[in-house]
Amino acid sequence: MRDWESLFSMIGLFKANEALLYHGRRVAGFACAIAERMGYCREGIECIGLAAFLHDIGKTELPAVILNKPSILDKKEMSVVRRHPQYGYGLLQDIRSGSVIADVALQHHERMDGSGYPLGVKGKDIHPVARIIAVADVVEAMVTAQVYRPALTFKDAVREISGKSGLLYDPQVAEISLELIEKNETHL
């Protein structure tokens, strides 16, 4: 019963933040396309889709004034935003089938070179699904208008992912995401 209660609570949180809802959907679509190309089974792809959909649920715990600020965040505000992976982990850890989902929420801002947050883990210590969602999340955020800037182009996203493949992003995930962008199969 606790799983259902947790899921219903999350649905309520998303209803209060439509932008987060649509971001989760788009990231899930792209992450599933990447996972399919990587050879994940149907069940694995479904798990990745749910993890991608919920990866930013921790942002529902952040002050709206920071999330909706129409300019670049200062250091203090950014430190508040950087807490959302831990908040997401806290919201998701009680779901029995969600251990992977909670881990992904916690690690989706980790980077291959250890420069990410909140844990600073690197390389193979980052959950493989979090590595997929990290790339899908970055691309989606770049090509979608944000409150503080207009949408960037897929060309900008290609430059980011290809230029930092292996450094910030898993090389296999980066390569597949670039192929999907080239073929216009991102679901974004």
N, C-alpha and C positions, 0 to 999 in steps of 0.2 A: 504494500500500500504506500510506503514511503516514496518509492520511485514515482508513482503517479502523482502524488502530492507535489513532489519536487518539480516534475515536468509541468504541471498545471501552474505552479508559481512562476516558472520561467516564461510560460506563454503570456501571463499577465505582465511581466516585466517588459517583454517585447512589444506588447500593445501600447505601452506608454512611450516607446521610443521607436517610431516607424523607420527612421533612417538606419538604425541598428538592425532592424528586422530585414530590410532590403539588402543591406551590406552582407549579412549572414547568408542570405539566399544566393547572392551572386558569388560569394567566396565558395559556398558549397558546390555550386554548379561547376566552377572552374577546377576546384580541388578534385571533384569526382571525375572530371575529364582527364586530369593528370593521372589519377590513380588507375583509371581504366587502361590508359596507355602504358602504365607501369606493370600491368598484369595482375592487379588485385582482383580477387574473386568478388562476386556480386555482394556477398555479405560484408566483405571488407570495404567495398565502395560505399555501401549504405552507412557503415560505421563512420567512415571518413566524411561523408556528407553531413551526418548529424554533428560530428565534432566540429566541422567547418562552420555549420550554421550557428553553433553555440560558442564558438571560440572567443567572442567578445562580450559574452554575457556579463562579465565583471564590470563593464562600462556602465551598466545600469545602477551600480553603486556609487558612481562618481557624480559630483555636482553638475547640474545641467549648465550652469553659468560657465564652467570650464569647457564642457563638451561642445557648447554652442558659441564659443567665443569666435568672433569674426576676424581674428588676427592671430598671429603666431603666439604660442604660449610662452610665458617666461619660465625660468628654471623651476620655480616653486610649483607652478601649475603643471609643468611637465612631470615633476616628481609625483604629483597626485595621479596623473594619467598612467604613469608606469606601475601603479599598484593594481590596475585592472586584471592582469593575469592571476594574481593571488586571490583577488575577490572572485574571479570566475572559478578558480579551483575550489574555493570554499563553497560556492553554490552548487558545484557539480559533483563533488566528492562523495556525497551521500547516495547518489544513484548507483545502485548495485552493478548495473551493466555499464556504468559510465567511467570506469577507472581510466580507460584510454582517453575518453572525452575530457575528463578532468585534467589529465596530464597534458593534453594538447592545449587546453585553455591556459595552463600554466606556462607552457614552453613556446607558444607561437611567435614570440618576439626574440627567441634565442637565435644566435647566428653562428655559423660554422666556425668562425675564428674566436668565439667566446665573447664578442663585443655586445651581445644582446642582453636582454633583461627578462625576468628579475633575478635569475640564478647565475648567469654568466657561464652556463655550460656550453660545450662546443662539440663540433663534429659528431661522431657516433654516439655521444652521450645525449644528444637531442633525439627525442622520439621520432621515428621515421614519418609518422603521420603529421607531427608538428612541422617537419621540414617541408612537407607538401603544402600545408596550410599557410606557412610563412610566405611562400612565393605567391600563392593565390591571393592572399591578403594584400601584399604589397602591390601587385598588379591592379587589383580591384580598386584599392584606395587611390592609386595614381590616376586611373582613367575615369574616375568618378569625381564630380565637383564636391569640394569640401566647403564647410562654412567659411574657411579662411583663404580659399583659392579656387579658381575654376579648374575644370577637369584638364588633365594633361593628356597627351596622345599615347597611342599604343607604341609609337616610335620611341617616346620617352621611356616607357616601361621596358621595351626591348633593350634600350641602352643601359638601364639600371640593372636588369637581370643578367644580361650577357657580360656586362662589365664587372659584376661582383659575384659571378658564378665561382664556386669553390672558396671564395673569401667569406661572403655572407650567406650565400644560398647553396644548398646541396646541388652539385653539378648535374646529376641525373635529372633531378626535378627541374632545374633551370633549363636544361636542354629540351625536355619534353614540353615545358610551358612555352618556350620560344617557338617550337614547332606548331603548337596549338594556336598561338597568336598569329603566326604566318598563314595558317590555313583558316583563320577566323572561326575557330572551334572552341573558344574560351567560355561560352555561355555567359558572357558579361554584356 
